[in-house]
Amino acid sequence: MLRINGAELDVLDVQRPVPGLIVHKVQIPESGAEFTVGDEVDARVDGFHRAGSCQAHSATHIVHAALRELVGPTATQAGSYNKPGYLRFDFSAQHGLSPALRDEIEQRCNEAIRDDLLVTATEMPLQEARAMGAMAMFGEKYPPVVRMVELGGPWSRELCGGTHVQRTSQIGLLSLLGEQSVGSGTRRVEALVSADAFDHLAAERALVHGLTQILRVQPDQLTDRVERLVAELRDAEKQIADLKSAQLRAGVADMVARATDVGGISYVGEQVSGVSGNDLRTLATDIRSRLGDRAGVVVLVGGAVDKPSAVVATNAAARALGARAGALIGIATAELGGRGGGKDDLAQGGGTDGTGGARAVEAVRRALAG
């Protein structure tokens, strides 16, 4: 916070655009504030926020050191961001981290925290810091005299001007959230630290406890139980899909039997509730094939009330009489509040008004009747 002429301004961001110049971005209070060049400014640090920043920043150095130790020396920093309770760290890598390696990295980070490593900052000539193995951001320019931050001596040495804890134990805890690719040859890890890490783990523990209560298993049996349930669910879904397909096939003969003659074309127009996508197309082509050599047009409307879908299928004899699926689908979907497209023999579309199914079927019938 900055205090100027009695006004308190919350600091939103601090940047160093050029050496020797520090710029503060502040929030002007609703009551306003007046100040001019030369006014005295009282800068006050938010102790709680600063402590959280120290924890996250030092934890970032720990993550970097752990990655170089366990992944390899090529896992160098490609970018980072930290704030109280949270950090993300980008590093060079061609492949993702396995779950086992992520666990090992998290464990190594927490070992470094528990080891209560001393954190020191020393100013020295740039060449001397490099000779000691201090890590620096690739492509960044450094002044002749730099600040080297060490955690546990040679284990972590980096050129850094930021704020840090005095000993690593002050970080408390680190919990890796995950790892992902953020570009070619660059991976990113994210982590929570201190109280945020504890809250995250506590929430996960509560989730595990709730699942074990529901499934009536011990925590170490939870994974096997969930995997078994997923397998059973997939089997059940397959059985339902097979039964649904059988029911649809059984109904094809009845639909063909209900075909009406419209201008010399056998017309099948039906609403099929709960059927959409590939199933609707398969059903339409099946009906079309059963119409045989006679000219035939099939229009099916299915899907959900808020997301209806339609399919039009025509055979060669119907197309010879001028019936084109690509044109007829537009007539059908107009009644569904949408649109569609496709080829002369098969077209599909959708809309937003499932109540227009009957109108869609009738609109195509009228179009065929001329």
C-alpha positions in Angstrom: 0.0 0.0 0.0 1.1 3.6 -0.7 0.0 6.5 1.4 0.1 9.9 -0.3 -1.3 13.1 1.2 -3.6 11.0 3.5 -4.9 8.8 0.7 -4.3 5.1 0.8 -3.6 3.5 -2.6 -3.6 -0.3 -3.0 -0.7 -1.6 -5.1 -1.9 -3.8 -8.0 1.4 -4.5 -9.7 5.1 -3.5 -9.6 7.3 -3.6 -12.6 10.9 -2.6 -13.5 10.7 -1.5 -17.1 14.3 -0.3 -17.2 17.2 -0.6 -14.8 16.9 1.9 -11.9 13.2 2.6 -12.5 10.5 0.9 -10.4 6.8 1.5 -11.5 3.9 0.9 -9.1 0.4 0.4 -10.6 -2.1 1.5 -7.9 -5.9 1.5 -7.4 -7.2 5.1 -6.9 -9.9 5.1 -4.1 -13.4 6.2 -5.0 -12.9 9.2 -2.8 -10.1 10.3 -5.1 -6.5 11.3 -4.4 -4.4 14.3 -5.3 -0.6 14.2 -5.6 2.2 15.9 -7.6 5.8 15.3 -8.3 7.8 15.7 -5.1 5.1 14.6 -2.7 6.3 12.3 0.1 5.1 8.7 -0.3 4.9 6.2 2.6 5.1 2.6 1.3 3.8 -0.1 3.6 4.2 -3.8 3.0 1.3 -6.2 3.6 3.0 -8.6 5.9 0.7 -11.5 5.3 0.9 -11.1 1.5 4.6 -10.7 1.6 5.1 -13.9 3.6 2.9 -15.8 1.1 5.0 -14.4 -1.8 8.2 -15.5 -0.1 6.9 -19.0 0.4 5.7 -19.4 -3.2 8.9 -17.8 -4.7 11.3 -20.0 -2.7 9.1 -23.0 -3.6 9.6 -22.2 -7.3 13.4 -22.4 -6.8 12.9 -25.8 -5.0 10.8 -27.1 -7.9 13.4 -26.0 -10.4 16.2 -27.8 -8.4 14.1 -31.0 -8.0 13.4 -31.1 -11.8 17.1 -30.7 -12.7 18.0 -33.4 -10.2 15.3 -35.9 -11.2 14.5 -35.1 -14.9 18.0 -33.9 -15.8 20.1 -30.8 -16.3 18.2 -29.9 -19.5 15.1 -29.2 -17.5 15.9 -25.5 -17.3 13.5 -22.7 -16.6 11.4 -21.4 -19.5 9.2 -19.1 -17.4 7.5 -18.9 -14.0 4.8 -17.2 -12.1 4.0 -17.2 -8.4 1.7 -15.6 -5.9 0.8 -16.4 -2.3 -0.2 -20.0 -2.1 0.4 -20.9 -5.8 3.2 -21.3 -8.3 3.6 -22.5 -11.9 6.9 -23.3 -13.5 7.7 -23.9 -17.2 10.7 -25.9 -18.1 12.4 -27.4 -21.2 11.4 -31.0 -21.9 10.6 -33.2 -24.9 8.3 -35.6 -23.0 5.7 -35.4 -20.2 6.3 -36.6 -16.7 5.0 -40.0 -15.7 2.7 -40.2 -12.6 5.5 -41.9 -10.7 8.0 -39.2 -11.6 5.6 -36.5 -10.6 5.2 -38.2 -7.3 8.9 -38.4 -6.9 9.4 -34.7 -7.7 6.7 -33.7 -5.2 8.4 -35.9 -2.6 11.8 -34.4 -3.3 10.4 -30.9 -3.0 8.9 -31.7 0.4 12.1 -33.3 1.6 13.9 -30.0 0.8 11.3 -28.1 2.7 11.5 -30.5 5.7 15.3 -30.3 5.6 15.1 -26.7 6.7 17.7 -25.6 4.2 19.2 -22.1 4.8 18.2 -19.6 2.1 20.9 -16.9 1.4 21.2 -14.0 -1.0 24.7 -12.7 -2.0 25.7 -10.0 -4.4 28.7 -10.8 -6.5 30.2 -10.3 -10.0 28.2 -12.0 -12.7 31.1 -14.1 -13.9 31.8 -15.3 -10.4 28.1 -16.4 -10.0 28.2 -18.2 -13.3 31.4 -20.0 -12.3 29.6 -21.2 -9.1 26.9 -22.7 -11.3 24.2 -20.2 -10.7 21.2 -20.7 -13.0 20.1 -17.7 -15.1 17.1 -17.2 -17.4 18.1 -17.8 -21.0 18.2 -14.6 -23.1 17.8 -12.3 -20.1 20.4 -9.5 -19.6 22.1 -9.2 -16.2 24.1 -6.3 -14.8 27.8 -6.8 -13.9 26.9 -7.3 -10.3 24.1 -9.8 -9.6 22.2 -11.3 -6.6 22.6 -15.0 -6.2 20.0 -16.9 -4.1 21.1 -20.2 -2.6 18.9 -22.9 -1.0 21.1 -25.5 0.7 24.3 -24.2 -0.9 25.0 -25.8 -4.3 21.7 -27.7 -4.5 19.9 -24.6 -5.7 21.8 -21.5 -7.0 19.9 -19.0 -9.1 20.3 -15.4 -10.1 17.2 -13.7 -8.6 16.2 -10.4 -7.3 13.0 -11.5 -5.6 11.8 -12.0 -2.0 12.4 -15.4 -0.2 11.9 -17.2 3.1 14.9 -17.4 5.4 14.7 -21.2 5.7 12.8 -23.7 3.5 10.8 -25.1 6.4 8.9 -21.8 6.4 7.2 -22.9 3.2 5.4 -25.7 5.1 4.1 -27.9 2.4 4.1 -28.3 -1.4 1.4 -30.1 -3.4 1.8 -30.6 -7.2 -1.4 -30.1 -9.0 -0.4 -31.4 -12.4 1.8 -31.2 -15.5 1.0 -30.3 -19.1 2.5 -29.1 -22.4 2.5 -25.4 -23.1 4.3 -25.5 -26.4 6.9 -27.4 -28.4 9.6 -28.6 -26.0 8.1 -26.8 -23.0 6.2 -28.4 -20.1 4.5 -26.7 -17.1 4.0 -27.9 -13.6 1.6 -26.2 -11.1 1.7 -26.4 -7.4 0.1 -25.1 -4.2 2.1 -24.2 -1.2 1.7 -23.6 2.6 -1.9 -23.4 3.8 -3.3 -23.6 0.3 -1.5 -27.0 -0.2 -2.9 -28.2 3.1 -6.4 -27.1 2.2 -6.1 -28.9 -1.1 -5.0 -32.1 0.5 -7.7 -31.9 3.2 -10.3 -31.5 0.5 -9.0 -34.5 -1.4 -9.0 -36.5 1.9 -12.6 -35.5 2.5 -13.5 -36.6 -1.1 -11.8 -40.0 -0.5 -13.5 -40.4 2.8 -16.9 -39.7 1.2 -16.3 -42.2 -1.7 -15.2 -44.9 0.7 -18.4 -44.4 2.7 -20.6 -44.6 -0.4 -18.8 -47.6 -1.9 -18.2 -49.3 1.5 -14.5 -50.0 0.9 -11.2 -49.1 2.6 -9.2 -46.2 1.1 -6.6 -48.6 -0.4 -9.4 -50.5 -2.2 -11.0 -47.4 -3.7 -9.1 -47.4 -7.0 -9.9 -51.1 -7.7 -13.6 -50.5 -6.8 -14.0 -47.5 -9.1 -12.3 -49.3 -12.0 -14.6 -52.2 -11.5 -17.6 -49.9 -11.5 -16.5 -48.2 -14.6 -16.0 -51.5 -16.4 -19.5 -52.6 -15.3 -21.0 -49.3 -16.5 -19.4 -49.7 -19.9 -20.8 -53.2 -20.2 -24.2 -52.0 -19.2 -24.0 -49.1 -21.7 -23.1 -51.6 -24.5 -26.0 -53.8 -23.6 -28.4 -50.9 -23.6 -27.0 -49.8 -27.0 -27.3 -53.3 -28.4 -30.9 -53.6 -27.1 -31.7 -50.1 -28.5 -30.4 -51.1 -31.9 -32.4 -54.3 -31.9 -35.5 -52.4 -31.0 -34.9 -50.0 -33.9 -34.3 -52.8 -36.4 -37.5 -54.5 -35.2 -39.4 -51.3 -35.9 -38.0 -50.8 -39.4 -40.6 -53.2 -41.0 -43.5 -51.3 -39.4 -42.1 -48.0 -40.7 -41.8 -49.4 -44.2 -45.3 -50.7 -44.0 -46.6 -47.2 -43.1 -45.0 -45.7 -46.2 -47.5 -43.5 -48.2 -47.5 -42.7 -51.9 -46.7 -39.0 -52.5 -46.5 -38.1 -56.2 -45.3 -41.5 -57.2 -42.8 -41.7 -54.3 -43.0 -44.0 -51.3 -42.6 -41.6 -48.5 -41.6 -42.6 -44.9 -41.8 -39.7 -42.5 -41.4 -40.6 -38.8 -40.5 -39.0 -35.5 -38.1 -41.3 -33.6 -37.7 -40.1 -30.0 -34.3 -40.6 -28.3 -32.5 -41.4 -31.5 -29.9 -39.1 -33.0 -26.5 -38.9 -34.7 -25.2 -42.1 -36.3 -28.2 -44.1 -35.1 -30.6 -41.9 -36.9 -28.6 -42.1 -40.1 -28.3 -45.8 -39.9 -32.0 -46.2 -39.4 -32.8 -43.9 -42.3 -30.5 -45.8 -44.7 -31.9 -49.2 -43.5 -35.4 -48.1 -44.2 -34.4 -46.7 -47.6 -32.8 -50.1 -48.6 -36.0 -51.9 -47.7 -38.0 -49.8 -50.0 -36.4 -51.8 -52.9 -36.6 -50.5 -56.4 -39.5 -48.2 -55.9 -38.8 -44.5 -55.6 -38.4 -43.7 -51.9 -37.8 -40.8 -49.6 -37.2 -41.3 -45.9 -37.4 -38.4 -43.4 -36.7 -39.1 -39.7 -36.7 -36.6 -36.9 -35.2 -37.5 -33.5 -32.9 -36.1 -30.9 -33.9 -34.1 -27.7 -36.6 -31.5 -27.3 -34.0 -28.7 -27.1 -31.7 -30.2 -29.7 -33.7 -32.1 -32.4 -32.0 -33.6 -35.4 -33.3 -34.8 -38.8 -32.1 -37.0 -41.6 -33.3 -37.3 -45.2 -32.4 -40.3 -47.4 -33.4 -40.8 -51.0 -32.8 -43.6 -53.4 -31.8 -43.4 -57.1 -35.4 -43.8 -58.3 -36.6 -40.9 -56.2 -33.7 -38.7 -57.3 -34.6 -39.4 -60.9 -38.0 -37.8 -60.1 -36.3 -34.7 -58.7 -36.2 -35.6 -54.9 -32.8 -34.3 -53.5 -32.0 -35.0 -49.9 -29.7 -31.9 -49.6 -32.7 -29.7 -50.6 -35.3 -31.5 -48.6 -33.3 -31.3 -45.3 -33.5 -27.5 -45.4 -37.3 -27.7 -45.6 -37.3 -30.1 -42.6 -34.9 -28.2 -40.4 -36.6 -24.9 -41.0 -39.5 -26.3 -38.9 -37.0 -27.2 -36.2 -35.5 -23.8 -35.9 -32.2 -24.8 -37.6 -30.6 -25.8 -40.8 -28.8 -28.7 -42.4 -27.0 -29.9 -45.5 -25.6 -32.9 -47.3 -25.6 -34.7 -50.6 -28.5 -35.7 -52.9 -28.7 -39.2 -51.4 -28.3 -38.4 -47.7 -28.5 -35.2 -45.7 -28.6 -34.3 -42.0 -29.3 -31.2 -39.9 -30.6 -30.0 -36.6 -32.3 -27.2 -34.7 -33.5 -25.9 -31.3 -37.2 -26.6 -31.4 -38.1 -30.2 -31.0 -41.8 -29.5 -31.0 -41.6 -28.9 -34.7 -41.0 -32.6 -35.5 -44.5 -33.3 -36.9 -44.4 -30.1 -38.9 -41.0 -31.0 -40.4 -42.3 -34.4 -41.6 -45.4 -32.8 -43.1 -43.4 -30.0 -44.7 -41.3 -32.5 -46.7 -44.4 -34.4 -47.7 -46.0 -31.3 -49.0 -42.8 -30.4 -51.0 -42.8 -33.8 -52.6 -46.5 -33.5 -53.5 -45.7 -30.3 -55.3 
